[in-house]
């Protein structure tokens, strides 16, 4: 039997309200050269009912009988993927109608090892950030270019690229050969297991390839629903309950998730730096061009202290702890006083992002079907 061109892995954990739409966005793709793998992490019966009701002929459904750590569930799902190119789609994310058509076009031109892309972003009506509910950010880009993986990796470690600009398997198709090479070297693809699997996959993808294709035209929509773990870390004041649930399910505690060179904290800068450090320890421990400057982590935490004034005291405490660990004397003048941030709903062009975008209030615009 000929392997499909694409495998789309959808790991899910008790999110039927959004999962049904994610699954439908993939099942509605034209042509039949793709398969869907659903890796159900011990969800209730509604998830299975959604899969069975769809009756998609090229879908495999696997379910664990206990709640697994995220990377373990993703890994077992990945083992079921037979496609030449593989991606992971979150259970509150979605494909566009043109996703696979655009991917086929790029493959026909250069047969890349990785195709990665910018994403549109949708904040579901139940997202934990009140002023972003039912907002849609449309990324405005069309260029497609080939990128040096090594140069991108160095730029990421220098802080010149955000983690969202990495070829994470969450926003990329990986050729199956990369998965095989990762397993040969490290016994698994999602390693280290005690860090964010999406960020780690982006670092690993850059590490194992010479070049990759980067599309500024989005191929998917990144969803931020009420259960989004990424949003729970980004929006620290509102995400404590979801973060605590995630940490329990990871079975490591915050101290086990965060690299020992840092301080245990849900601060997003700490989590990104921790992923960099853990991947460096495993993939390229002696590479002088891929070091993590902890003083820059402290600088970034300080510079963004007022991004979330609702969590000002907690973030300030983490800054002070990391400064003490690094034996750095904090300049009181460099620490912003707590300020008030305008949290009113805003829409229109956004030009302060890596890619220009248009922020749309979906309710105000009368958009009913994202």
BELQUIFEN-V184858 format. One line per field, one symbol per residue. phi: phi as a letter, one per 30 degrees, with the letter a starting at -180 (. if undefined). psi: psi as a letter, one per 20 degrees, with the letter a starting at -180 (. if undefined). burial: + if it has 24 or more other ideal C-beta (glycine too) atoms within 12 Angstrom, else -. Layout:
phi: ???
psi: ???
burial: ???
This chain:
phi: .ddddbccccdbbhbddceddeddddddddibcbbbbccdchddddddddddddhddcbccbbddbdceedddddddddcdcddbbbccddbcadddceddddddddddbhddbcbadbdbbcdecedcedcdicbccdcabdbbcbdddddddddddidbdddcdddddbaccdedddddddddbiacdbddcbdddddddddeddcbdbbcbcdddcacdcbcdcdddddddcedcceddddddddddiciddddceddccdadedddddddddddddeccbdcdddbccddddddeddddcecdbddceddddddddddddddhcdddeddcdddbccdcddbbkdbcccebebbcbdddddidcbd
psi: ppqrhqpopnqqnllhhhhhhgghhghjqrrkkqqpponomlrrihghhgghhhlphlpppqpqiqpqqghgggghghiipiqhpprppqjjaqqrhjghghggghhhgjlqhporqrqrppoqijqiogijpkqpoopnqiqpqpqoggghgghghijiqrhijqmqihlqppqhhggghghghjirgmqqikrohgghhgggghhjqgqrpopipqirppqnahjphghhhgmghijgghghgghghikhrhhhhpqiiaqoqjphhggghgggghgghggmhjoiilroohhhggghgghjhjhmhhkggghgghghghgghilpppohhioqqprppojqpqraqojkrhpqrpppohghikpin.
burial: ---++++++++++++++++++++++++-+----++++++++++---+--++--+-+-+++++++---+++++++++++++++++++++++++++++--++-+++-++----++++++++++++++++++--++++++++----+-++-+--++--++-+-+-++++++++++++++-++--+---+-++++++++++++++++++++++-+++++++++++++++++++++++++++++--++--++-++---+--+++-++++++++++++++++++++++++-----+-+-+--++++++-++-++-+++-+++-+++-++-----------+-------------------+-++++-+-------+
